Amino acid sequence: GGLMTTNERRAFPRVSLRVGVGYKVIASLEKKTGPLICSKDISETGIRIVALEKLNPGVMLEIKFLLPDLKESISVIGRVVWTEEFMVGNLSSSKAYEVGVEFVSVNKEDKEKINQFVTTRL
């Protein structure tokens, strides 16, 4: 078989995941809890979420979410890698941000659950 180049497929495929996500911005002193947001997709290495506030690259988040078919929520620590602003509807007042988050710390059990979810839906 021919070798695939990196731009032909990502090393870690993403699968669509649309669930509610709770997050906290982990600041140096206080943990600020943000509003409930939702995810767009997930891979073994990260999750893409939609937030209502701008989360700048480098910001650390504590993220909680449920995978379908699982009763217990998964809690991970992630780092914001990129943020892209987009308008919701045609009201300039309602801005939302698509945020790419890279997992920094995931416990073994949760990592296995995520990997299993991703691989079963490819």
N, C-alpha and C positions, 0 to 999 in steps of 0.2 A: 504493500500500500504506500501511496505517496505521503510525504510528510506535510502536515498542515502548518501553514505559517501562522504567526500569532494574530495577525489581523483577520484571519479567516474565522477563528473562533476564540472566545475568551478562555483563559485557563480555567476560570470558575464560572460555569454557566449560571445564569440567573433565571429564576422561575417566578412567575407572577404570584404575589401574595398581597391580598387587600384585607387587612385587619386593622383594628384600632391599636394604637401604640401609645403607651404612656412613657414620658421621658422626664428626666431631671437634668438640668445643666449642672455639671459638677464644677463649681467655682472653687477658688482657693478657700473661701471661708464658709459660704452658705450654699446649700443645695436649693436651687430654685426649681420648683416643679412647674412645667409648662402645661398648656392645655392638651387634652387628648388629641392626637393626630392620627394619620393613617399611613400605612406602608403601601408601596407600589410593587416592589419585588425584593427578592432575597437571594443571596448566594451563600456559599459556604464561608465566604470571607467578609460579607457585609450586607447591609440592608439599605434600600432606598425609601425615604419617607417624604411625606408632604407636611411641612410645618407652617404655622401662621406667623412665625417670627423669624427674623434672619438669624441663622446659626452659622457663624463664621468658621471657615476651615481651621482646624486645630482645636476647636471646642470639644471637650470631652462630655459625653452623654451617658447617663445610665438609662437603658431602654428596657421596657417590659412589654412583651407581646405574647399573644396566644397563637400557636400554630393550629390549623384546623385539625380536628380529631384528637387533640390533646387537652386534658383538663387543667393541667398546671401551666401557669405562664412561665415564659422563659425570660431570664434577666441577664442582660449583657452590658458590658462597658464598651462604648464605641467612640471613635474619633471622627469628627466631621472632616471629609476630604474635599468636598465641593458643594457649592450652593448655587442654585439658579433661580432667579425670581421669575414668576409668571403672574399674569393677571387672572383673576377668577371672574368670569362673566365679563361685562364691559364696564364695571365700576372700578375706577382707578383706586378707590379706597380699599377694595378687597384684594390685597396682594397675598400670594402664598409663595412658598419656597420649596423647591424640590431639593432634597438634601441627600447626598451620598455619604453613608456612614460605614467606616471600616471597623470590623470587630477588633477590639484590642484585648479584651479579656472575656472569655466564655468558659464556663466550667465544662468538664468532660461530658457529663450527661447531656447538657443542653447542646453542646457541639454535635453530639451524635444525633440528637433529635433534628437539628437543623439540617445536617448532612443527609439524613434519611428522608426528610421532607423534600429537599432539593432533588435528590436522585430519583425518588419515586415519581416525580412530576416532570421529568425531562422528556 
